[in-house]
Amino acid sequence: MSPGLLDRPVRSADAFDDTLFLGLARNSKRDPYRLSLFAQHLEADERPLAFVAIHGGTLVVTDRRLLEFRAHLEVHGAWNVKEFQGYEVRREIPRADVSRVDRRVGPAAGALASAGIEDALILVTDRGPQEFLVSRGPEPTLPPSEFESLRDAILGPHAK
């Protein structure tokens, strides 16, 4: 745990009251404990705008940044998972760095071709393209209208 984390007030699930829940995350609002684990990573005045389940994790768009979360597990040995410890930030991208958001929906490639359709977000940033795999399965999980809402949340006005 970083030293600064203990110095600031811990956010609770109510930080997500006005957040868009998109794709497979539409039912996440019903789990306040889980949301509070994500909220712990937000700054005191940071506003989450969109919450999207992605392949292997969760993408949270705030008024300042995009946060890719993965489950943090305390592991003992190669296959013996001891305990779920919450979520950790795997990748962080300032929203101001994103100039365009595209979507790629198409057949999975190579050895994964039998997995069906891949649904991915491609962000054009100052540091080059950043990709988030939303889902891999028989069909995309993010309807076109929800992709547009997500794109608007990412490219909309940033916090000052």
The 8 nearest C-alpha neighbors of each residue, nearest first, counted from 0:
[[1, 2, 4, 5, 3, 87, 40, 84],
 [0, 2, 4, 3, 5, 6, 40, 7],
 [1, 3, 4, 5, 0, 6, 7, 8],
 [4, 2, 6, 5, 1, 7, 0, 8],
 [5, 3, 2, 6, 1, 7, 0, 40],
 [4, 6, 3, 7, 2, 8, 1, 9],
 [7, 5, 3, 4, 8, 2, 9, 1],
 [8, 6, 5, 4, 9, 3, 43, 42],
 [7, 9, 10, 43, 6, 5, 4, 42],
 [10, 8, 39, 7, 11, 38, 43, 5],
 [11, 9, 38, 39, 8, 14, 43, 35],
 [10, 12, 35, 13, 38, 14, 9, 39],
 [11, 13, 35, 34, 31, 14, 15, 38],
 [12, 14, 15, 16, 11, 10, 31, 35],
 [15, 13, 12, 16, 11, 38, 10, 46],
 [16, 14, 18, 13, 17, 12, 47, 34],
 [15, 17, 13, 18, 14, 12, 28, 19],
 [18, 16, 15, 19, 48, 14, 47, 13],
 [17, 19, 48, 15, 49, 16, 47, 20],
 [20, 18, 49, 50, 48, 21, 17, 25],
 [21, 19, 25, 50, 24, 49, 51, 18],
 [22, 20, 51, 25, 24, 19, 145, 50],
 [23, 21, 141, 24, 140, 25, 51, 52],
 [22, 24, 25, 52, 21, 140, 51, 26],
 [25, 23, 27, 52, 22, 21, 26, 51],
 [24, 26, 20, 21, 23, 27, 22, 28],
 [27, 25, 24, 28, 29, 23, 20, 30],
 [28, 26, 24, 29, 30, 25, 20, 34],
 [29, 27, 30, 26, 31, 25, 20, 34],
 [28, 30, 27, 26, 31, 34, 32, 33],
 [29, 31, 28, 33, 32, 27, 34, 26],
 [32, 30, 34, 12, 33, 35, 29, 28],
 [33, 31, 35, 34, 30, 36, 12, 11],
 [32, 34, 36, 35, 31, 30, 37, 12],
 [35, 33, 12, 31, 37, 36, 32, 38],
 [34, 36, 12, 11, 38, 32, 37, 33],
 [37, 35, 33, 34, 38, 39, 85, 86],
 [38, 36, 34, 35, 39, 40, 86, 33],
 [37, 39, 35, 10, 40, 41, 36, 11],
 [40, 38, 10, 37, 9, 36, 41, 35],
 [41, 39, 38, 37, 42, 36, 88, 10],
 [42, 40, 38, 39, 45, 43, 10, 37],
 [41, 43, 45, 44, 40, 10, 39, 7],
 [44, 42, 45, 41, 8, 10, 7, 9],
 [43, 45, 42, 46, 41, 14, 10, 62],
 [46, 44, 42, 43, 41, 62, 47, 61],
 [45, 47, 61, 62, 48, 44, 14, 15],
 [48, 46, 61, 60, 18, 49, 15, 62],
 [47, 49, 18, 61, 60, 19, 46, 152],
 [50, 48, 19, 60, 18, 59, 20, 47],
 [49, 51, 59, 20, 58, 19, 21, 60],
 [52, 50, 58, 21, 24, 57, 22, 53],
 [51, 53, 57, 24, 23, 56, 58, 22],
 [54, 52, 133, 57, 56, 55, 134, 132],
 [53, 55, 134, 133, 132, 56, 52, 135],
 [56, 54, 53, 69, 57, 52, 70, 132],
 [57, 55, 69, 53, 68, 54, 52, 67],
 [56, 58, 52, 68, 53, 67, 51, 59],
 [57, 59, 67, 51, 66, 50, 52, 68],
 [60, 58, 50, 66, 49, 65, 61, 51],
 [61, 59, 65, 49, 48, 47, 64, 66],
 [62, 60, 47, 48, 63, 64, 46, 65],
 [61, 63, 158, 157, 46, 64, 47, 45],
 [64, 62, 61, 94, 158, 157, 93, 45],
 [65, 63, 93, 94, 61, 92, 60, 62],
 [64, 66, 60, 92, 91, 59, 61, 93],
 [65, 67, 91, 59, 58, 90, 68, 88],
 [68, 66, 58, 90, 89, 88, 57, 91],
 [69, 67, 88, 57, 87, 89, 56, 86],
 [70, 68, 56, 86, 87, 89, 71, 88],
 [69, 71, 86, 85, 72, 87, 68, 56],
 [72, 70, 86, 84, 85, 87, 83, 69],
 [73, 71, 83, 84, 82, 74, 70, 80],
 [72, 74, 82, 81, 83, 80, 84, 71],
 [75, 73, 80, 81, 72, 79, 76, 82],
 [74, 76, 79, 80, 81, 77, 73, 78],
 [77, 75, 79, 78, 74, 80, 81, 73],
 [76, 78, 79, 75, 74, 80, 81, 73],
 [79, 77, 76, 80, 75, 74, 81, 73],
 [78, 80, 75, 76, 77, 74, 81, 73],
 [81, 79, 74, 82, 75, 78, 73, 72],
 [82, 80, 74, 73, 79, 75, 83, 72],
 [81, 83, 73, 72, 80, 84, 74, 71],
 [82, 84, 72, 85, 71, 73, 81, 70],
 [85, 83, 71, 72, 82, 73, 86, 70],
 [86, 84, 71, 83, 70, 36, 87, 72],
 [87, 85, 70, 71, 69, 68, 36, 37],
 [86, 88, 68, 69, 71, 89, 70, 85],
 [87, 89, 68, 90, 67, 66, 69, 86],
 [88, 90, 67, 68, 87, 69, 91, 66],
 [91, 89, 67, 88, 66, 92, 68, 65],
 [90, 92, 66, 65, 67, 64, 93, 88],
 [91, 93, 65, 64, 94, 66, 90, 96],
 [92, 94, 64, 95, 96, 63, 65, 91],
 [95, 93, 64, 96, 97, 63, 92, 65],
 [94, 96, 93, 97, 157, 63, 98, 64],
 [97, 95, 124, 94, 125, 93, 98, 92],
 [98, 96, 124, 94, 95, 123, 99, 122],
 [97, 99, 123, 124, 96, 100, 154, 122],
 [100, 98, 123, 97, 122, 101, 154, 124],
 [99, 101, 122, 121, 150, 123, 120, 102],
 [102, 100, 121, 120, 122, 99, 103, 123],
 [101, 103, 120, 119, 121, 104, 100, 118],
 [104, 102, 119, 118, 120, 105, 101, 121],
 [105, 103, 118, 117, 119, 102, 116, 139],
 [106, 104, 116, 117, 107, 103, 118, 115],
 [105, 107, 116, 115, 117, 108, 112, 104],
 [106, 108, 112, 117, 116, 111, 115, 114],
 [107, 109, 112, 111, 106, 110, 113, 117],
 [110, 108, 111, 112, 107, 113, 106, 114],
 [109, 111, 112, 108, 113, 107, 114, 115],
 [112, 110, 114, 109, 113, 107, 108, 115],
 [113, 111, 107, 108, 114, 109, 110, 115],
 [112, 114, 115, 111, 107, 110, 108, 106],
 [115, 113, 111, 112, 136, 107, 135, 116],
 [116, 114, 137, 136, 113, 107, 106, 112],
 [115, 117, 106, 136, 105, 107, 135, 138],
 [118, 116, 135, 107, 105, 104, 134, 106],
 [117, 119, 104, 134, 133, 139, 103, 132],
 [120, 118, 132, 133, 103, 131, 102, 117],
 [121, 119, 102, 131, 130, 101, 132, 103],
 [120, 122, 130, 101, 129, 100, 102, 119],
 [123, 121, 100, 129, 128, 99, 124, 130],
 [122, 124, 128, 99, 98, 97, 127, 100],
 [125, 123, 97, 127, 96, 126, 128, 98],
 [124, 126, 96, 127, 97, 123, 98, 128],
 [127, 125, 124, 128, 96, 123, 129, 97],
 [126, 128, 124, 125, 123, 129, 122, 97],
 [129, 127, 123, 122, 124, 121, 130, 126],
 [128, 130, 122, 121, 123, 127, 131, 124],
 [131, 129, 121, 120, 122, 132, 128, 119],
 [130, 132, 120, 119, 133, 121, 129, 53],
 [133, 131, 119, 54, 134, 53, 118, 120],
 [134, 132, 53, 119, 54, 118, 131, 120],
 [135, 133, 54, 118, 132, 117, 53, 136],
 [134, 136, 117, 116, 114, 118, 115, 133],
 [137, 135, 115, 116, 138, 114, 134, 117],
 [136, 138, 115, 116, 139, 114, 135, 117],
 [139, 137, 136, 116, 140, 115, 135, 117],
 [140, 138, 118, 141, 116, 134, 117, 136],
 [141, 139, 22, 142, 138, 134, 23, 118],
 [140, 142, 22, 139, 145, 146, 143, 21],
 [141, 143, 145, 144, 146, 140, 22, 139],
 [144, 142, 146, 145, 147, 141, 148, 139],
 [145, 143, 147, 146, 142, 148, 141, 149],
 [144, 146, 148, 147, 142, 143, 141, 149],
 [147, 145, 149, 143, 148, 144, 150, 141],
 [146, 148, 150, 144, 145, 149, 151, 143],
 [149, 147, 145, 151, 146, 150, 152, 144],
 [148, 150, 146, 152, 151, 147, 145, 153],
 [149, 151, 147, 153, 152, 148, 100, 146],
 [152, 150, 148, 154, 149, 155, 153, 147],
 [153, 151, 149, 155, 150, 154, 148, 48],
 [152, 154, 150, 151, 155, 149, 94, 60],
 [153, 155, 151, 152, 150, 156, 97, 98],
 [156, 154, 152, 151, 153, 157, 150, 62],
 [157, 155, 154, 158, 62, 152, 153, 95],
 [158, 156, 62, 63, 159, 155, 95, 94],
 [159, 157, 62, 63, 156, 45, 46, 61],
 [158, 157, 63, 62, 156, 95, 45, 44]]
